[in-house]
Amino acid sequence: MLRERFERFGRVARFALGVVAALLAIGSFAWVLTRPLRQERAREGRVTLTILHWGDKNEDEIVAGLVREFEQLNRDIRVIRTNIGSPAQLATKLQTMLSAGDPPDLFYLESERVADLGSKGLLADVEAFIRVDEQAGVADRIDLNDFFPTVVEAFRYDGHRVGRGPLLGLPKDFTTVGFYYNKHLLARAGVPLPPKDGWTWDEFLAAARAIGELPGCYGADFVTWEAMVRIYLFTCGLDFASPGFDSFRFNEPEVVAALDRLRSWFHDEERTLLSAKTQLETGQEPFLAGNVGLAGPYGRWKVPTYRHIAAFDWDFAPLPHAAGKPPANGVLTVAWAMSKRNKHPAESWRLMKYLLGPRGQQRICATGLAIPALKSVAYSRCFTDPDAKPDNDDVYLKAAEYAHYVEWPGDPRYRDQLKNRLEEIFKLGKPTRPALAAAQRDWESNRTPTVFKPAYEKTPWRSIVAFVGLPGTAIVLIAAATWWLRRPGRLAQGEEVAGFAMVSPWVLGFVAFMAFPIALSLLLAFTRWSGLQTFDQAEWVGLDNFRELVGYDQTFRRALVVTLLYALLAVPSSQLVALLAALLMEREFRGVGGFRAVWYLPSVLAGVGMAIMWKWVFHHEHGLLNTLLQPLCDGLSWLMQLGPEQALRPPRWFEKDAETWGVPAFALVNLWLIGGTMMIYLAGLKGIPRELYEAAEIDGASGRRRFWSVTLPMLSPVILYNGIMAIIASFQIFTQVFVMTGGGPGTATHFYVYYVYKRAFDLHDMGYASAMAWLLLLIVLGLTLLVLRGTRRVVYYEALRA
């Protein structure tokens, strides 16, 4: 009786769980599918605007406060605000929303991306709204004369050049750049404070050298971002290209000399400048430590952080300039922009005006984040507050009088190629002239015709859907009819229907989230699609993506070589260490379960957190690994009687020695993840019959002989499986690369999947990235078949032998 009750309760419980699961699945799909209807109903009462921005806590509070005030004043509008965290994350989110045809109503736009998005026709001309307000005499209309002219020009783009044409965004704030300096260190080194009216690079170098001679101190932290290097060239009266990028100047002797001088400060002097990658590797701010004299070129965004410094006094100095050249500077700015596909342009314009009004500009002053875009606010006491650091607020404003916007071409490849070449110079220490000559070739190759045509026909999606959908529908109908004609009896039929019902959530999920994206990526591999527009804008290029990959793309070849080298190092080493660990863990003794868990745990840890930890481990100055290697290098140098210049030193893993040691470093990181492989080997070892070992021992076989003649043959299927999985995984390495090196310096750690990601999301070439993904599938498939065929005679399958 009791047993029957338990069985009845179990049936009821299973039925109830099934009903709940089904309701959840149906409800989830219904919620997503009816969202447009709910949004349409919501609009009947209030207009809903979506805005996308980034920012720290201070900036988030500013935008949130302005949005709340705007909603109180405009009861007919509701604003959904998303702080995405960082410019890179916003770019990815924006790309997704644009490609879905549902862009945010307003979003942050960096001046560096104006040409990129403007060339694709994605941005609305906000000056048209200004003209309408002027004609209507609106009280809260925007007065462009109150904005800094250079800042406004940074958001004009006519399809060829930045600085002219339609206004694609209204600047919310901006900054000029210069150097923050530690007054305490300058006084200790006997260096006078930098003058507010300007100084030269010779004076800067003398100050940095003097501070670098102090014990444990560095002269300056000099950032070498692409924009900052160009601004450095501005101060020398130079640039990498003519205005509009009509011609390139990398090979000009003056440009080579200016960059070579900066390179020498990094690599030919001991402590004048910090490593060009120190801050990137540690994720910290060197200036806060108090042992760096100058830090820059940085803008106003550093002020909120530096205001918390209590250990020393600091201030801001203008950007140095070359002797005999006038002062120069660059403008870095962000605007509120509007998509051309905006569904509520009038309401969005009202919100944009409020966000850019004096109230918001004054709050920017209070935080110290940036210079207000309105001159009436920037030149008020709100910004030049004598009671708040820095003391030299007027230095930012004076630089704004002669600063120039930093223009970039519409093709994002230019900036990415420049980044790689600058990293070769400043982080890998390569000679300047060959690196700049390579940059000249890179930029010229972007204009050299390859297999791609200037324009293609739009992808015939309707024909493709009909070509694929009609046969697919016919197959489904034939299968359903066949099943119906051959259907079993009522009882068996009920069981089959129940089985189909149980697996249907998985099938639907697989079709929607696996099969459909895979099929779509295959189609996109034959198109040219940016990922910033809807699918109807994709152009059909046929096999041209694959022809470009195989015939012209040097970065693709480099990424393939780097990945193959990693596979050659990571696959054998990980399998060997995992097998040795499994042999150690095979013995049963007290506490062995805990040891197995410790070995397995790293393989399930979060990839990003693990990558950050390993970034610290491999740091060339403060990392754990080099701290352990340094005594060994010192001992070997003493034994080999090497002088100070020839003494052995630990590698600079992801800096100067990255081309030699970058890939091996990732192979070492891979050893941290062998827990899953070790468990599979352990299971295989447990499955080997003990009788085989006993027979070999009776025959007098030694431990080594038993290992070679019994363990390895019986374990060979497991070794083959783990080896194939390791090969596949080695071609998919991404998280560690993305977090630890970003594919750099240069292309030293440019792995295949990282390049796929960059082409898709940084260079906005989703069709090309899809072609790369399918080519990777063919490469991995070929290697897998090669391994299977090559190991046919050495892998022992007991079932087949029987």
C-alpha angles and dihedrals in degrees: 000000000000091000091052090052091052091049091049090048090049092052092049092047092050091048091049092049090049091051091048092048091048092048091049092050093046092044092051093052091043091051092052096042094048095046094098089052092050091048091051091051091048090053091057088073105024136010112241117213124192121207128187125201144141133224147126124269093284095051092042090056091049094053093041092052093048091049092051091050092048092052091051091052094042108044091175092064130070119192125208107199125196122188101199095189107236140020092254093053091046090053091054093046092046091051091053093049094046093050090050090055092241106101123176115264092235131011142167115269122194114217088234090065098047095098093041096055095029093056089057093053095243102128129078122229104246092189088075089064090049091054092049091052091049092051091048093046093233112187097223096046121146117257108206090192088070091060124084103262097224091050091054092046089056088071099048117100129169098186094272111041137028115233099048137061130034119005106243098184143008113238115239095189142333144191141214119214138239142133129296111212138200107233092198094057093044090054092048090051092047092242119145118236114268110264118250092225094061143282138209133252088248090060090046091052093049091052093047092049092049093051091045090060091063113099112271094357136120126212100225146345103228117187118212102199112151093252092048093050089051091049088050087055089049088061088055092049091252143105139180093250143016119260109290090019092264091143136015128231106191094119096050109119092230093055092046091049094049093050093043090054091053091046091053091056088060102040108021098048127062108223105355094106132018118245111287088239105038097107093042093053098044099035088221136112110251093199091064091063090070096231097093118084102200133017128193168334080252133146136221093288090085094063099084089055096043093050087072092061110116101161097073143006120255142177143176128266130193120258111272120242135206117273110268093018126104119248115276136182143170134239120230111189145162128210140191107248136187129217120237087232092058109144095202106037097158095050091042090053091052089052093046092053091051093048090052096044125115092266093062092041091054091052089054087057092053094055095044091225098131147336113282112248091225113083091208089063098035094055093046128095087260090078102025094053110164091201095061131063135287103053093201098066090140091064090072091050095046090053089051089065092067103018120120130212117252106242123205130185122254091248108080091206090081094063094042092051091048090050091055094049094046090051089053089055102041104027104029094034096229119163113278102228098055091044092052091045088054089049089053090053091047094054094043090050089059087067096040112100114244126167093310120096122218091248139009136191118271116265110266095230094168092055091046092050090049092046092051101029101050096054090041092052090047091052092050092049093048091049091049092048092048091051092048093051092048096036115146127235123297095269095046090041090055090052092050093048090049090050092050090048092052094051095039095091090055092044092050091047092048093050094045100040104026115019097040096047090046092051091045092051089052090055092045089054086073095048141070106233127155099206088231094087135052121273093259088071094059114117122219109236100165112206095345093105090058093044090052091049096051099035109034115010108103093177090056090054091048092050091049092050092048091049093047090050090050091050091051090053102035102043100055094037095049093047093048094048093044091051092048090049091050091051089053093047095046094083115089114231137138112294096012089125090062092051091050091051092050091052092047099044099077091058091064098042120112110278096221094051091047092049092052090051092051091048087063093044092056097043106133096224109024102020123124094233096054090044088059094042096049096075089048091052091047091051094049091046090053092048091048091045093233121171125233092270094049097038116129116253133187114261122270088231102194100016130049094353096041095114090059103031105023097086094041088051090058089048088056090049088053090062087067089066101053095104095101092046090048091054092052091050089048091053090049092051090050089053096058109104112249089219090073092057091046092051092048091048091051088052088056098252115163123230091261091049092049089052094052097038102036113016101044097043092047091044095046096101089053091047090051092050094047091045093053092046090049091052091051092047093048091059090051100054108138118127096064092047094046094051102034105040111356088228092301173157087071105317095318093119099023099142123189100252091043088056090050089053092047094050091049103043108017101035094032095230103131095160092054091047090052090053089052091050093053091045088053089053090055092047094050091043090052093049091048093052090046091053093046092050094043094051097045093108098042101047114088117213109187094194092055092047090054 
